[in-house]
Amino acid sequence: MAAASPVARRLGTACLLAAGAGALLLIVAGRQSGQSWLPSYLFVWLFVLGLSLGSLAWVVVHNLTGGDWGDAARPFLQAALRLFPLTALLALPLLVAPAQLLPWMHTRAGAPEAGFVAGQRWYLNSTFFYARAILYFAIWLGLARLLRSDRALAPNLPARREPSLQAVSAVGFVLYALTTTFAAVDWTMSLTPRWHSTEFGLLIGTGQALSALAGAIVCANALAAEVDAPLRQRFHDLGNLALALVLVWAYLALMQFLIIWFEDLPDEIPWFLLRSRTSWSALTSFMVVAHFVLPFLLLLSRGAKRAPAVLAGVAALVLLGCLADDFWLVVPVFRPRGFELQWSDLGALLAIGGLWLGCLIFLIGRPAAEPLRGALAQGTARHGTQHA
């Protein structure tokens, strides 16, 4: 905090105050509506978790492939890794009444779903569910501890002896893919036990990587100063990566829809009917535009990708689309009558988002003290080289 700029201090403090106001609003909404605040809390927490997990994925990729784009993305990615313990603590309120979120936890004998859930009881049972959650966080916290670099946030610290980053990253990439896939099934797909999708885990992982990259672009623009040719090239690389992920996410989402549409199975189509034949279709259309159409069209422009402010605007739109995606995946299950916003949605967004963002700003804390530069940055090498 000693190196934080006045701008960072004010913005971070504002986020923490917003978090306090959000927590009060969430408490009031919870008292008035019982446990209906849990879906709101879950979708915002999943969005924040995706930012940290996506950052882990990008650190792994950069350690394995290199590239100067990592210099621009590093402040956000490394700060997000350091926030993994906070993200784990934020999951604790979800344990207040998990059965209110996961219907398979309270299915009674004789209920229409009883036979179906009984066939999945070997996997969907409370003991195994909590054991898997503990394992996921143990792996993520361990990887974040091994991959994070204190020097990225405090360059004057002495270097410390670490295991080979490439070896850790190679193993970490496999562990990330496996744990993210199973966590997506446990915490999102099992909200509707009868619905299945073989692409769901990959789709969730792609969305996490896209949201983390968008956050890194916004952060890099905030730290940018004296925008020169090398720095524009780094933003151009980040823009190309964002364009690739936007296309991958759209392809996976379309393939998931087409496969379920062609199969036309009664256990699968209600999930999409809820989101396309009710007023939730408005949110579906918004996601198509904000998560794919507009970012795709804007990122086709070379000039937009080389202009930090313009690219940051596109990234902010992508972040909004990713947040809407988490809302779209979780909340319709609990509000089947149609699109509906509740005060608990705003409370959860302010409480979790404000706390996470405020801590992120305080960790980076350098918008004015240590601006991001191109050829003037310490340790800058030629484009395409790897930085440890």
C-alpha positions as CSV (number, residue, x, y, z in Angstrom):
1,M,0.0,0.0,0.0
2,A,3.0,2.3,0.5
3,A,3.5,2.4,-3.3
4,A,-0.2,2.9,-4.2
5,S,-1.0,6.1,-6.0
6,P,-3.7,8.4,-4.6
7,V,-6.0,7.5,-7.5
8,A,-5.6,3.8,-6.6
9,R,-6.3,4.5,-2.9
10,R,-9.5,6.5,-3.7
11,L,-10.8,4.0,-6.2
12,G,-10.0,1.0,-3.9
13,T,-11.6,2.7,-0.9
14,A,-14.7,3.4,-3.0
15,C,-15.0,-0.2,-4.0
16,L,-14.7,-1.4,-0.4
17,L,-17.4,1.1,0.7
18,A,-19.6,-0.2,-2.1
19,A,-18.9,-3.7,-0.8
20,G,-20.1,-2.7,2.6
21,A,-23.3,-1.2,1.2
22,G,-23.8,-4.3,-0.9
23,A,-23.4,-6.5,2.1
24,L,-26.1,-4.5,4.0
25,L,-28.4,-4.6,1.0
26,L,-27.9,-8.4,0.8
27,I,-28.7,-8.9,4.5
28,V,-31.9,-6.8,4.2
29,A,-32.9,-8.7,1.0
30,G,-32.2,-12.0,2.7
31,R,-34.3,-11.1,5.7
32,Q,-37.3,-10.2,3.5
33,S,-37.1,-13.1,1.1
34,G,-35.5,-15.9,3.0
35,Q,-32.9,-17.9,1.0
36,S,-33.7,-16.3,-2.4
37,W,-30.4,-14.3,-2.1
38,L,-28.4,-17.5,-2.7
39,P,-28.8,-17.6,-6.5
40,S,-27.7,-13.9,-6.7
41,Y,-24.7,-14.7,-4.5
42,L,-23.8,-17.8,-6.5
43,F,-23.7,-16.2,-10.0
44,V,-21.6,-13.2,-8.8
45,W,-19.2,-15.5,-7.0
46,L,-18.9,-17.7,-10.0
47,F,-18.0,-14.6,-12.1
48,V,-15.3,-13.6,-9.6
49,L,-14.0,-17.2,-9.4
50,G,-13.7,-17.2,-13.1
51,L,-11.5,-14.1,-13.1
52,S,-9.1,-15.8,-10.8
53,L,-9.2,-19.2,-12.5
54,G,-8.9,-17.6,-15.9
55,S,-5.9,-15.7,-14.7
56,L,-4.3,-18.9,-13.5
57,A,-4.8,-20.4,-17.0
58,W,-3.2,-17.4,-18.7
59,V,-0.2,-17.5,-16.4
60,V,0.2,-21.1,-17.2
61,V,0.0,-20.5,-20.9
62,H,2.5,-17.6,-20.8
63,N,5.0,-19.7,-18.8
64,L,4.7,-22.4,-21.5
65,T,4.7,-20.2,-24.6
66,G,6.2,-16.8,-23.7
67,G,5.4,-13.5,-25.5
68,D,5.6,-9.8,-24.7
69,W,1.8,-9.7,-24.3
70,G,2.4,-11.2,-20.8
71,D,4.2,-8.0,-19.7
72,A,1.0,-6.0,-20.2
73,A,-1.3,-8.7,-18.7
74,R,0.9,-9.6,-15.8
75,P,-0.2,-7.0,-13.1
76,F,-3.8,-8.1,-13.3
77,L,-3.1,-11.9,-13.6
78,Q,-0.7,-12.0,-10.7
79,A,-3.0,-9.9,-8.5
80,A,-5.9,-12.2,-9.3
81,L,-3.8,-15.2,-8.3
82,R,-3.0,-13.6,-5.0
83,L,-6.8,-13.2,-4.4
84,F,-7.5,-16.9,-4.5
85,P,-7.7,-17.2,-0.7
86,L,-10.3,-14.4,-0.6
87,T,-12.3,-16.1,-3.4
88,A,-12.3,-19.3,-1.3
89,L,-13.5,-17.5,1.8
90,L,-16.3,-15.8,-0.3
91,A,-17.6,-19.3,-1.0
92,L,-18.5,-19.9,2.7
93,P,-21.9,-18.1,2.6
94,L,-23.0,-20.6,0.0
95,L,-22.8,-23.3,2.7
96,V,-25.6,-21.6,4.7
97,A,-28.3,-23.6,2.8
98,P,-26.8,-25.5,-0.1
99,A,-30.0,-27.6,-0.5
100,Q,-31.8,-24.4,-1.5
101,L,-29.5,-24.2,-4.6
102,L,-29.0,-27.9,-5.4
103,P,-32.3,-29.8,-5.8
104,W,-30.6,-33.2,-5.7
105,M,-29.7,-32.6,-2.1
106,H,-33.4,-32.7,-0.9
107,T,-35.1,-34.9,-3.5
108,R,-37.8,-37.0,-1.6
109,A,-38.7,-40.5,-2.4
110,G,-41.7,-40.6,-4.8
111,A,-40.9,-37.3,-6.4
112,P,-40.8,-37.1,-10.2
113,E,-37.0,-36.6,-10.1
114,A,-36.3,-39.3,-7.4
115,G,-35.6,-42.1,-9.8
116,F,-33.3,-40.0,-12.0
117,V,-31.4,-38.6,-9.1
118,A,-31.0,-42.0,-7.5
119,G,-29.2,-43.2,-10.6
120,Q,-26.6,-40.4,-10.1
121,R,-26.3,-40.8,-6.3
122,W,-22.9,-42.2,-6.6
123,Y,-21.7,-38.8,-7.8
124,L,-24.4,-36.4,-6.6
125,N,-24.2,-36.9,-2.8
126,S,-23.3,-34.4,-0.2
127,T,-20.1,-36.1,1.1
128,F,-18.5,-36.6,-2.2
129,F,-19.7,-33.1,-3.3
130,Y,-17.8,-31.4,-0.4
131,A,-14.8,-33.6,-0.8
132,R,-14.5,-32.6,-4.4
133,A,-14.9,-28.9,-3.5
134,I,-12.1,-29.1,-1.0
135,L,-9.9,-30.9,-3.5
136,Y,-10.6,-28.2,-6.2
137,F,-9.6,-25.4,-3.9
138,A,-6.6,-27.2,-2.6
139,I,-5.3,-27.7,-6.1
140,W,-6.1,-24.1,-7.2
141,L,-4.6,-22.5,-4.1
142,G,-1.5,-24.7,-4.5
143,L,-1.1,-23.8,-8.1
144,A,-1.7,-20.1,-7.4
145,R,1.0,-20.1,-4.7
146,L,3.5,-21.8,-7.0
147,L,2.8,-19.7,-10.1
148,R,2.4,-16.2,-8.6
149,S,5.3,-13.8,-8.6
150,D,5.7,-11.3,-5.9
151,R,8.1,-9.4,-8.2
152,A,5.3,-8.7,-10.6
153,L,3.7,-6.4,-8.0
154,A,6.9,-5.4,-6.2
155,P,9.8,-5.5,-8.7
156,N,12.4,-4.4,-6.0
157,L,12.0,-7.6,-4.0
158,P,14.9,-10.0,-4.2
159,A,14.4,-13.1,-6.4
160,R,13.6,-16.3,-4.5
161,R,14.4,-19.8,-5.5
162,E,11.4,-21.5,-7.1
163,P,10.6,-24.8,-8.9
164,S,10.7,-24.8,-12.7
165,L,7.8,-22.6,-13.8
166,Q,7.4,-24.6,-17.0
167,A,7.2,-27.9,-15.2
168,V,4.7,-26.6,-12.8
169,S,2.7,-25.0,-15.6
170,A,2.6,-28.1,-17.7
171,V,1.1,-30.1,-14.8
172,G,-1.0,-27.2,-13.8
173,F,-2.6,-26.9,-17.2
174,V,-3.9,-30.4,-17.0
175,L,-5.1,-30.0,-13.4
176,Y,-6.8,-26.7,-14.3
177,A,-8.7,-28.4,-17.2
178,L,-9.8,-31.3,-15.1
179,T,-10.8,-29.4,-12.0
180,T,-12.6,-26.6,-13.9
181,T,-14.6,-29.2,-15.8
182,F,-15.8,-31.1,-12.7
183,A,-16.4,-27.8,-10.8
184,A,-18.6,-26.6,-13.7
185,V,-20.7,-29.7,-13.4
186,D,-20.9,-29.6,-9.6
187,W,-21.7,-25.9,-9.2
188,T,-23.7,-25.0,-12.3
189,M,-24.9,-28.0,-14.3
190,S,-26.2,-29.8,-11.2
191,L,-28.6,-26.9,-10.6
192,T,-30.7,-28.8,-13.2
193,P,-29.8,-32.5,-12.5
194,R,-31.6,-33.8,-15.6
195,W,-29.7,-31.6,-18.0
196,H,-26.4,-32.6,-19.5
197,S,-23.9,-31.2,-21.9
198,T,-20.5,-32.7,-22.9
199,E,-19.2,-29.3,-23.9
200,F,-20.2,-27.5,-20.7
201,G,-16.9,-27.7,-18.9
202,L,-15.0,-26.5,-21.9
203,L,-17.4,-23.7,-22.5
204,I,-17.1,-22.6,-18.9
205,G,-13.3,-22.7,-19.0
206,T,-13.3,-20.7,-22.2
207,G,-15.5,-18.0,-20.6
208,Q,-13.2,-17.8,-17.6
209,A,-10.1,-17.3,-19.8
210,L,-12.0,-14.7,-21.8
211,S,-13.1,-12.8,-18.7
212,A,-9.6,-12.8,-17.2
213,L,-8.1,-11.6,-20.4
214,A,-10.7,-8.8,-20.7
215,G,-9.9,-7.8,-17.1
216,A,-6.2,-7.8,-17.9
217,I,-6.7,-5.5,-20.9
218,V,-8.7,-3.0,-18.9
219,C,-6.0,-3.0,-16.2
220,A,-3.2,-2.7,-18.7
221,N,-5.0,0.3,-20.2
222,A,-5.2,1.9,-16.8
223,L,-1.5,1.4,-16.3
224,A,-0.5,2.5,-19.7
225,A,1.6,5.6,-20.2
226,E,3.6,7.0,-23.2
227,V,1.9,4.7,-25.6
228,D,4.6,3.8,-28.2
229,A,5.0,1.2,-30.9
230,P,6.1,-1.7,-28.7
231,L,3.2,-1.1,-26.3
232,R,0.8,-0.9,-29.1
233,Q,2.1,-4.2,-30.3
234,R,1.4,-5.8,-26.9
235,F,-2.1,-4.6,-27.0
236,H,-2.5,-5.8,-30.5
237,D,-1.4,-9.3,-29.3
238,L,-3.9,-9.1,-26.5
239,G,-6.6,-8.1,-28.9
240,N,-5.8,-11.1,-31.2
241,L,-6.0,-13.4,-28.2
242,A,-9.4,-11.9,-27.2
243,L,-10.7,-12.3,-30.8
244,A,-9.7,-16.0,-30.8
245,L,-11.4,-16.7,-27.5
246,V,-14.6,-14.8,-28.5
247,L,-14.8,-17.1,-31.6
248,V,-14.1,-20.2,-29.6
249,W,-16.7,-19.4,-27.0
250,A,-19.3,-18.6,-29.7
251,Y,-18.5,-21.8,-31.6
252,L,-18.8,-24.0,-28.4
253,A,-22.1,-22.3,-27.4
254,L,-23.5,-22.8,-30.9
255,M,-22.4,-26.4,-31.1
256,Q,-24.0,-27.1,-27.6
257,F,-27.2,-25.6,-28.8
258,L,-27.3,-27.4,-32.1
259,I,-26.5,-30.8,-30.6
260,I,-29.3,-30.5,-28.1
261,W,-31.6,-29.1,-30.7
262,F,-30.9,-32.0,-33.1
263,E,-31.3,-34.6,-30.3
264,D,-34.6,-33.1,-29.1
265,L,-34.5,-35.1,-25.9
266,P,-37.1,-34.2,-23.2
267,D,-34.5,-34.1,-20.5
268,E,-32.4,-31.5,-22.3
269,I,-34.6,-29.1,-24.3
270,P,-36.4,-27.6,-21.2
271,W,-33.1,-25.9,-20.2
272,F,-33.0,-24.0,-23.5
273,L,-36.7,-23.5,-23.7
274,L,-36.7,-21.6,-20.4
275,R,-34.0,-19.3,-21.8
276,S,-35.5,-18.8,-25.3
277,R,-39.3,-19.0,-25.0
278,T,-39.8,-16.8,-21.9
279,S,-38.8,-13.2,-21.2
280,W,-35.3,-14.6,-20.5
281,S,-34.9,-14.6,-24.3
282,A,-34.1,-10.8,-24.0
283,L,-31.0,-11.7,-21.9
284,T,-30.1,-14.4,-24.4
285,S,-30.2,-11.8,-27.2
286,F,-28.1,-9.4,-25.2
287,M,-25.5,-12.0,-24.6
288,V,-25.3,-12.8,-28.3
289,V,-24.7,-9.2,-29.0
290,A,-22.4,-8.3,-26.1
291,H,-20.5,-11.6,-25.8
292,F,-20.0,-12.2,-29.5
293,V,-21.3,-9.9,-32.2
294,L,-20.0,-6.5,-31.1
295,P,-16.7,-7.8,-29.7
296,F,-16.1,-9.9,-32.9
297,L,-16.8,-6.9,-35.2
298,L,-14.7,-4.5,-33.2
299,L,-11.8,-6.8,-32.8
300,L,-11.5,-7.4,-36.5
301,S,-10.1,-3.8,-36.7
302,R,-6.3,-3.6,-36.5
303,G,-6.6,0.0,-35.4
304,A,-9.0,-0.9,-32.5
305,K,-6.6,-3.6,-31.2
306,R,-3.6,-1.2,-31.3
307,A,-5.4,1.6,-29.5
308,P,-5.3,0.8,-25.7
309,A,-8.4,2.9,-24.8
310,V,-10.5,1.4,-27.6
311,L,-9.5,-2.1,-26.8
312,A,-10.2,-1.6,-23.1
313,G,-13.7,-0.4,-24.0
314,V,-14.2,-3.7,-26.0
315,A,-12.8,-5.6,-23.0
316,A,-15.3,-3.9,-20.7
317,L,-18.1,-4.9,-23.0
318,V,-16.8,-8.5,-22.9
319,L,-16.7,-8.4,-19.1
320,L,-20.3,-7.3,-19.0
321,G,-21.2,-10.2,-21.4
322,C,-19.4,-12.7,-19.1
323,L,-21.2,-11.4,-16.1
324,A,-24.5,-11.7,-18.0
325,D,-23.5,-15.3,-19.0
326,D,-23.1,-16.3,-15.4
327,F,-26.5,-14.7,-14.5
328,W,-28.0,-16.5,-17.5
329,L,-26.6,-19.9,-16.4
330,V,-27.7,-19.7,-12.8
331,V,-30.7,-17.5,-12.1
332,P,-33.4,-18.6,-14.6
333,V,-33.6,-22.0,-12.8
334,F,-34.8,-20.1,-9.7
335,R,-37.0,-17.6,-11.5
336,P,-38.8,-19.7,-14.2
337,R,-41.6,-17.3,-14.7
338,G,-39.4,-15.0,-16.7
339,F,-36.6,-12.4,-16.5
340,E,-36.6,-10.7,-13.2
341,L,-34.0,-8.6,-11.3
342,Q,-34.1,-8.5,-7.5
343,W,-32.4,-6.3,-4.9
344,S,-30.2,-9.3,-3.9
345,D,-28.7,-9.2,-7.4
346,L,-27.4,-5.7,-6.9
347,G,-26.4,-6.5,-3.3
348,A,-24.3,-9.5,-4.3
349,L,-22.7,-7.6,-7.2
350,L,-21.7,-4.7,-4.9
351,A,-20.6,-7.0,-2.0
352,I,-18.6,-9.6,-3.8
353,G,-17.5,-7.5,-6.8
354,G,-16.7,-4.5,-4.7
355,L,-14.6,-6.4,-2.2
356,W,-12.7,-8.4,-4.9
357,L,-12.1,-5.3,-7.1
358,G,-11.1,-3.2,-4.1
359,C,-8.5,-5.7,-3.0
360,L,-7.3,-6.1,-6.6
361,I,-6.7,-2.4,-6.9
362,F,-4.9,-2.3,-3.6
363,L,-2.7,-5.2,-4.7
364,I,-1.7,-3.6,-8.0
365,G,-1.8,0.0,-6.5
366,R,0.3,1.5,-9.3
367,P,-1.8,3.4,-11.9
368,A,0.3,6.5,-11.4
369,A,3.3,5.3,-9.5
370,E,4.6,2.7,-11.9
371,P,2.9,3.1,-15.3
372,L,3.1,0.5,-18.0
373,R,5.4,1.4,-20.8
374,G,6.6,-0.1,-24.0
375,A,10.2,0.2,-25.0
376,L,10.9,2.2,-21.8
377,A,9.8,-0.6,-19.4
378,Q,12.5,-2.3,-17.4
379,G,13.4,-5.8,-18.7
380,T,11.6,-5.3,-22.0
381,A,12.9,-7.6,-24.7
382,R,12.0,-8.2,-28.3
383,H,8.4,-9.1,-29.2
384,G,7.7,-12.8,-28.9
385,T,10.4,-13.6,-26.2
386,Q,9.6,-15.2,-22.9
387,H,9.8,-13.4,-19.6
388,A,10.2,-15.5,-16.4
